[in-house]
Amino acid sequence: MNESTVTNQSTAASEKYHDIVIIGGGAGGIAVAASLHKRRADLDIAIVEPAQDHFYQPGWTLVGGGVFTPEQTRRSMHSVMPSFVTWYQAAAEQLLPESRQVVLGNETTLGYRALVVAPGLEIDWQAIDGLEETLGNNGVTSNYRFDLAPYTWSLVQSMRGGKALFTQPPMPIKCAGAPQKAMYLSCHEWEKQGVLKNIDVHFHNAGGVMFGVSDFVPALDEYVQRYGIHKQFQQNLIAVDGPAQKARFRVTSEDSSEEIETDFDMLHVVPPQRAPRLVRESSLANEGGWLDLDADTLQHNHFSDVFGLGDASGTGNAKTAAAVRKQAPVVADNLMAVLDGKSMSSGYAGYGACPLTVERGRVVLAEFGYGGQLQPTFPSWINQATRPTRLGWNIKAQQLPFIYWNLMLKGHEWLAKPQART
C-alpha cells in the first residue's frame, strides 16, 4: 500500500507550503518528482493530481490493434504515486507565479520555492461538430481514449468491406504518428484476414505530409502503397453525422477553402488538442497558450522558479512519453541548480521517439530532436533507424512499457541522463 500523504477534495480551505509543487501526476509529474528525490531526498515535494487512475497512454494504439488489453495500460494512481510526496487529490484552478502560489479547487492555496508544470494537454472533442454524441457508436472511434480503443479493435475485427477513414488534426498533437499507427495496424489485420481488398482506406490529414521528419517518410509510403491507402492532405475533419455515417472535412489550399462530405463505415478520429485551461489562462502561457519555456533548459522564460515538461510545453519537440523521459532529469538538474543559486548545466536537445507501428511485428523507431535531427539510441548495425524492424516492435511492445512503469516513474535514468548545455 502506498504511504504517500494524501489530501483529498474535502480538505478545508487552508494554506500550505512546500519546497516544490508539481502540477500533474502523469508521466511528467511523477518522473520529475522521482528524479528530484533521487538528487535530494529531504526535499518537501507536493503533487497536485485529481485523477484516480494513471494510464500508459502509448499502449492505447496497441489496444486498438488487438495486442494489449485495456487493463495493461492502467494502474491506480495510488500504486504509482511516490511515497515521499504529499499528494493533493484535487484539481489546480489557478497558477499565480507572481506570488508563488497555486490555488486548488478545494480552496487550498499552495506556496512554493519552485513550481513544475506538467498537466498534459487537453483533447478538444467538442471542436468537431457531432463527434461526442456518436463516439463509441456508428463505427466512430478513437484510440486517444482509454474506453474507445477496444471499440477500434472490435470494428477492425468485424469489418469485411466498406470505407474506413482515419483522420489527423492540425499540429501540435500528442504522438504525431499515432493517427497513422491506428491505420497501419488495422490494414495489417485486414490483410491477414484477406479482406483488405474489399476495404477503401483513406487517410485525411490536416497537414501536407505523412510525417514531419522526412527521413521516415519513404518507409511509411511503402506501407501506404502496400495497403492501398488513399492519402488526402490539407483535409481537416470538422463535423460527423454518426447515424448517417457521414464525415465533413474542410479542404484548404494556398488560395481557397471548401467543405466536402464523405460516407464511412469506420471512422477513426483524432481531435484537435490544446494546452489545458489552467495553462492557457495563466501568465505562464505563450501566444499559442502553451507553457513559455526555454527549449534548452526547460525553465520558464519569465519566471526563474518555474519549470515545465511534457505535453503542455511550448517547446518544439514531439509530444511523446519518450520526450518526458529525457526532459525529467534535465528539469531535476536545473531546478536544483536554481534552488542552490548555481548556473544551470543540463540541456535538452528536443529528443522524442515515435515508434511508427507499420504492421504487427514491425516498427519504424523514429527518434529525433529539434529541427528533425535524427537522434537514434542504437547504432545502425543494431537498428536501422529509418526502416521497419522487428527490434523496433520488441522495443515498442515489450521494453517501453517496462521502462515506463519500472524505471522512468521511479527516477532510474537509464539512457536518459542529461546532456551538458551546448
GUNU-605007 format. One line per 10 residues: number of its first residue (from 1); their letters; for each residue z, y, x of C-alpha. Coordinates in nm, 3 decimals. Layout:
BEGIN
NUM	a	Z Y X; ... $
! end
This chain:
BEGIN
1	mnestvtnqs	0.000 0.000 0.000; -0.097 0.337 0.137; 0.208 0.550 0.209; 0.043 0.894 0.226; 0.226 1.169 0.044; 0.056 1.222 -0.291; 0.081 1.534 -0.504; -0.083 1.500 -0.845; -0.203 1.732 -1.120; 0.138 1.753 -1.285 $
11	taasekyhdi	0.289 1.937 -0.989; 0.447 2.265 -1.094; 0.294 2.588 -0.974; 0.408 2.639 -0.616; 0.311 2.747 -0.267; 0.272 2.503 0.021; 0.175 2.541 0.385; 0.002 2.305 0.630; -0.145 2.329 0.977; -0.482 2.210 0.847 $
21	viigggaggi	-0.611 2.191 0.491; -0.920 1.976 0.433; -1.127 2.020 0.118; -1.274 1.684 0.017; -1.170 1.322 0.056; -1.519 1.186 0.105; -1.677 1.073 0.429; -1.643 1.413 0.600; -1.289 1.494 0.494; -1.132 1.161 0.583 $
31	avaaslhkrr	-1.331 1.117 0.905; -1.231 1.458 1.039; -0.867 1.403 0.940; -0.867 1.077 1.136; -1.030 1.240 1.437; -0.779 1.528 1.431; -0.485 1.289 1.407; -0.624 1.091 1.698; -0.616 1.407 1.910; -0.274 1.533 1.799 $
41	adldiaivep	-0.054 1.303 1.593; 0.201 1.569 1.494; -0.044 1.790 1.305; 0.051 1.861 0.944; -0.276 1.777 0.762; -0.345 1.800 0.389; -0.648 1.668 0.200; -0.745 1.809 -0.140; -0.931 1.546 -0.343; -0.904 1.475 -0.717 $
51	aqdhfyqpgw	-1.107 1.151 -0.728; -0.953 0.807 -0.779; -1.242 0.623 -0.611; -1.416 0.653 -0.275; -1.780 0.544 -0.251; -2.004 0.428 0.030; -2.298 0.614 -0.118; -2.565 0.490 0.129; -2.512 0.147 -0.028; -2.638 0.256 -0.370 $
61	tlvgggvftp	-3.001 0.218 -0.256; -2.924 -0.147 -0.180; -2.752 -0.190 -0.518; -3.073 -0.065 -0.680; -3.265 -0.314 -0.467; -3.051 -0.612 -0.561; -2.896 -0.650 -0.214; -2.542 -0.519 -0.275; -2.320 -0.539 -0.581; -2.179 -0.207 -0.702 $
71	eqtrrsmhsv	-1.825 -0.307 -0.606; -1.928 -0.349 -0.242; -1.972 0.029 -0.235; -1.642 0.130 -0.397; -1.279 0.132 -0.286; -0.980 0.307 -0.432; -0.907 0.647 -0.281; -0.551 0.528 -0.217; -0.681 0.249 0.007; -0.881 0.483 0.235 $
81	mpsfvtwyqa	-0.662 0.794 0.232; -0.485 0.816 0.571; -0.110 0.757 0.562; -0.043 1.062 0.780; -0.186 1.323 0.539; -0.046 1.497 0.235; -0.291 1.418 -0.042; -0.326 1.673 -0.320; -0.479 1.482 -0.611; -0.616 1.800 -0.763 $
91	aaeqllpesr	-0.936 1.999 -0.758; -0.970 2.306 -0.539; -1.052 2.604 -0.758; -1.075 2.891 -0.510; -1.124 2.936 -0.138; -0.967 3.259 -0.013; -1.032 3.268 0.362; -0.937 3.636 0.389; -0.576 3.542 0.308; -0.594 3.187 0.448 $
101	qvvlgnettl	-0.531 3.032 0.108; -0.671 2.761 -0.118; -0.590 2.770 -0.489; -0.578 2.435 -0.667; -0.646 2.358 -1.032; -0.279 2.286 -1.092; -0.196 2.642 -0.975; -0.060 2.528 -0.641; -0.155 2.761 -0.354; -0.200 2.614 -0.007 $
111	gyralvvapg	-0.169 2.822 0.307; -0.311 2.702 0.638; -0.367 2.769 1.007; -0.716 2.620 0.982; -0.941 2.512 0.696; -1.202 2.235 0.696; -1.450 2.244 0.408; -1.619 1.911 0.327; -1.659 1.885 -0.053; -2.003 1.723 -0.052 $
121	leidwqaidg	-2.277 1.858 -0.273; -2.344 1.881 -0.645; -2.622 1.683 -0.813; -2.767 1.907 -1.083; -2.860 1.656 -1.356; -2.883 1.937 -1.612; -3.164 2.109 -1.421; -3.415 1.861 -1.567; -3.453 1.911 -1.941; -3.367 1.599 -2.143 $
131	leetlgnngv	-3.260 1.392 -1.843; -2.887 1.350 -1.908; -2.944 1.227 -2.263; -3.167 0.940 -2.152; -3.019 0.827 -1.819; -2.949 0.456 -1.830; -3.187 0.404 -2.123; -3.558 0.406 -2.198; -3.642 0.299 -1.844; -3.488 0.613 -1.687 $
141	tsnyrfdlap	-3.259 0.551 -1.389; -3.133 0.690 -1.058; -2.976 0.533 -0.750; -2.792 0.862 -0.699; -2.524 0.749 -0.945; -2.292 0.451 -0.899; -2.320 0.337 -1.260; -2.700 0.367 -1.272; -2.804 0.183 -0.954; -2.754 -0.157 -1.126 $
151	ytwslvqsmr	-2.985 -0.040 -1.405; -3.253 0.028 -1.142; -3.234 -0.334 -1.031; -3.237 -0.455 -1.391; -3.556 -0.257 -1.460; -3.722 -0.387 -1.146; -3.641 -0.748 -1.236; -3.771 -0.718 -1.591; -4.086 -0.517 -1.525; -4.409 -0.719 -1.520 $
161	ggkalftqpp	-4.662 -0.442 -1.579; -4.697 -0.076 -1.667; -4.638 0.254 -1.488; -4.346 0.327 -1.254; -4.272 0.681 -1.142; -4.044 0.778 -0.851; -3.954 1.145 -0.803; -3.826 1.365 -0.522; -3.700 1.722 -0.588; -3.721 2.027 -0.361 $
171	mpikcagapq	-3.515 2.009 -0.045; -3.238 2.007 0.059; -3.102 1.681 -0.083; -2.868 1.416 0.047; -3.057 1.142 0.232; -3.412 1.274 0.207; -3.552 0.923 0.244; -3.360 0.773 -0.049; -3.615 0.863 -0.319; -3.881 0.654 -0.148 $
181	kamylschew	-3.642 0.379 -0.037; -3.594 0.301 -0.407; -3.971 0.284 -0.446; -4.035 0.057 -0.148; -3.762 -0.191 -0.242; -3.893 -0.202 -0.599; -4.250 -0.257 -0.481; -4.144 -0.531 -0.241; -3.968 -0.718 -0.522; -4.274 -0.681 -0.748 $
191	ekqgvlknid	-4.493 -0.800 -0.462; -4.269 -1.103 -0.413; -4.282 -1.181 -0.786; -4.662 -1.150 -0.789; -4.670 -0.864 -1.042; -4.728 -0.559 -0.818; -5.099 -0.566 -0.900; -5.009 -0.504 -1.265; -4.786 -0.202 -1.194; -4.918 0.150 -1.143 $
201	vhfhnaggvm	-4.677 0.313 -0.894; -4.663 0.690 -0.841; -4.452 0.897 -0.600; -4.410 1.251 -0.736; -4.280 1.467 -0.451; -4.199 1.837 -0.492; -4.278 1.877 -0.123; -4.603 1.839 0.064; -4.537 1.547 0.300; -4.394 1.195 0.282 $
211	fgvsdfvpal	-4.118 1.274 0.531; -4.010 1.588 0.713; -4.029 1.432 1.062; -4.393 1.349 1.127; -4.324 1.071 1.379; -4.217 0.840 1.096; -4.499 0.916 0.851; -4.760 0.668 0.987; -4.529 0.372 0.927; -4.449 0.495 0.576 $
221	deyvqrygih	-4.817 0.548 0.496; -4.889 0.188 0.591; -4.646 0.074 0.322; -4.785 0.324 0.072; -5.125 0.161 0.121; -4.985 -0.192 0.117; -4.809 -0.136 -0.215; -5.092 0.069 -0.368; -4.871 0.374 -0.428; -5.032 0.695 -0.555 $
231	kqfqqnliav	-4.894 0.999 -0.370; -4.852 1.309 -0.585; -4.745 1.610 -0.375; -4.624 1.953 -0.496; -4.512 1.797 -0.824; -4.158 1.872 -0.940; -4.003 1.691 -1.238; -3.882 1.948 -1.494; -3.838 1.750 -1.819; -3.801 1.397 -1.953 $
241	dgpaqkarfr	-3.855 1.268 -2.307; -3.677 0.934 -2.291; -3.759 0.787 -2.634; -4.129 0.877 -2.591; -4.120 0.771 -2.222; -4.293 1.085 -2.102; -4.221 1.298 -1.794; -4.331 1.657 -1.738; -4.400 1.795 -1.391; -4.468 2.143 -1.257 $
251	vtsedsseei	-4.762 2.124 -1.018; -4.791 2.407 -0.769; -5.046 2.519 -0.514; -5.081 2.828 -0.300; -5.210 3.041 -0.586; -5.143 2.853 -0.911; -4.887 2.663 -1.113; -4.936 2.436 -1.411; -4.746 2.172 -1.606; -4.867 1.818 -1.663 $
261	etdfdmlhvv	-4.724 1.531 -1.866; -4.747 1.161 -1.792; -4.615 0.848 -1.954; -4.399 0.588 -1.783; -4.237 0.250 -1.829; -3.987 0.307 -1.547; -3.875 0.643 -1.408; -3.651 0.669 -1.103; -3.522 1.027 -1.088; -3.370 1.222 -0.801 $
271	ppqraprlvr	-3.249 1.556 -0.944; -3.218 1.883 -0.751; -2.900 1.934 -0.554; -2.687 2.230 -0.451; -2.357 2.323 -0.292; -2.053 2.294 -0.523; -1.949 2.600 -0.725; -1.634 2.618 -0.511; -1.851 2.698 -0.209; -2.134 2.887 -0.381 $
281	esslaneggw	-1.897 3.142 -0.534; -1.685 3.195 -0.224; -1.715 3.430 0.070; -1.788 3.123 0.285; -2.140 3.080 0.144; -2.469 3.190 0.296; -2.755 3.337 0.090; -2.853 2.991 -0.032; -2.499 2.908 -0.145; -2.428 2.662 0.137 $
291	ldldadtlqh	-2.149 2.686 0.395; -2.240 2.950 0.650; -2.173 2.757 0.971; -2.275 2.787 1.334; -2.519 2.499 1.381; -2.380 2.409 1.723; -2.001 2.438 1.686; -1.973 2.388 1.304; -1.735 2.686 1.298; -1.785 2.935 1.016 $
301	nhfsdvfglg	-1.993 3.234 1.122; -1.741 3.490 0.988; -1.402 3.313 0.976; -1.298 3.163 1.307; -1.027 2.945 1.149; -1.272 2.777 0.909; -1.493 2.478 0.993; -1.720 2.266 0.781; -1.917 1.944 0.782; -2.109 1.715 0.552 $
311	dasgtgnakt	-2.347 1.779 0.266; -2.221 2.127 0.170; -2.312 2.267 0.512; -2.591 2.517 0.557; -2.693 2.375 0.895; -3.047 2.240 0.935; -2.962 1.872 0.981; -3.032 1.585 0.742; -2.756 1.540 0.485; -2.651 1.183 0.565 $
321	aaavrkqapv	-2.334 0.986 0.636; -2.465 0.935 0.988; -2.463 1.312 1.038; -2.098 1.324 0.930; -2.012 1.051 1.180; -2.135 1.278 1.463; -2.001 1.601 1.310; -1.638 1.493 1.259; -1.549 1.462 1.630; -1.719 1.797 1.703 $
331	vadnlmavld	-1.514 1.969 1.431; -1.197 1.799 1.556; -1.255 1.907 1.917; -1.349 2.264 1.837; -1.078 2.316 1.576; -0.816 2.200 1.824; -0.957 2.443 2.081; -0.926 2.733 1.834; -0.565 2.637 1.749; -0.484 2.626 2.119 $
341	gksmssgyag	-0.656 2.957 2.195; -0.922 2.791 2.410; -1.302 2.816 2.409; -1.494 2.556 2.211; -1.665 2.299 2.432; -1.822 2.048 2.191; -2.165 2.081 2.034; -2.354 1.915 1.751; -2.726 1.862 1.812; -2.815 1.806 1.447 $
351	ygacpltver	-2.812 1.427 1.459; -2.886 1.248 1.135; -3.008 0.900 1.056; -3.215 0.785 0.764; -3.272 0.407 0.758; -3.601 0.400 0.567; -3.591 0.068 0.384; -3.960 -0.013 0.352; -3.906 -0.373 0.242; -3.618 -0.614 0.202 $
361	grvvlaefgy	-3.566 -0.721 0.561; -3.730 -0.431 0.748; -3.621 -0.073 0.809; -3.764 0.224 0.995; -3.446 0.353 1.159; -3.524 0.724 1.161; -3.281 0.908 1.391; -3.345 1.273 1.463; -3.178 1.608 1.516; -3.251 1.977 1.474 $
371	ggqlqptfps	-3.620 2.058 1.465; -3.712 1.694 1.407; -3.635 1.598 1.767; -3.602 1.220 1.792; -3.251 1.103 1.888; -3.267 0.721 1.895; -2.940 0.541 1.959; -3.107 0.241 2.120; -3.377 0.228 2.390; -3.729 0.147 2.273 $
381	winqatrptr	-3.718 -0.207 2.409; -3.433 -0.283 2.167; -3.554 -0.090 1.864; -3.900 0.059 1.806; -3.782 0.398 1.685; -4.076 0.481 1.459; -4.166 0.129 1.339; -4.008 -0.101 1.078; -3.786 -0.364 1.238; -3.553 -0.645 1.138 $
391	lgwnikaqql	-3.291 -0.493 1.368; -3.305 -0.177 1.158; -3.242 -0.385 0.845; -2.945 -0.557 1.007; -2.801 -0.219 1.104; -2.855 -0.079 0.752; -2.729 -0.377 0.552; -2.463 -0.522 0.785; -2.349 -0.289 1.062; -2.337 0.055 0.898 $
401	pfiywnlmlk	-2.104 -0.043 0.610; -1.865 -0.198 0.862; -1.883 0.108 1.086; -1.818 0.334 0.788; -1.509 0.159 0.647; -1.352 0.037 0.971; -1.447 0.289 1.240; -1.563 0.624 1.104; -1.292 0.666 0.840; -1.025 0.566 1.092 $
411	ghewlakpqa	-1.115 0.802 1.375; -1.286 0.549 1.601; -1.571 0.743 1.757; -1.789 0.462 1.888; -2.132 0.608 1.976; -2.016 0.937 1.822; -1.825 1.114 2.098; -1.901 1.488 2.107; -2.154 1.625 2.349; -2.088 1.926 2.567 $
421	rt	-2.225 2.251 2.423; -2.564 2.346 2.552 $
! end
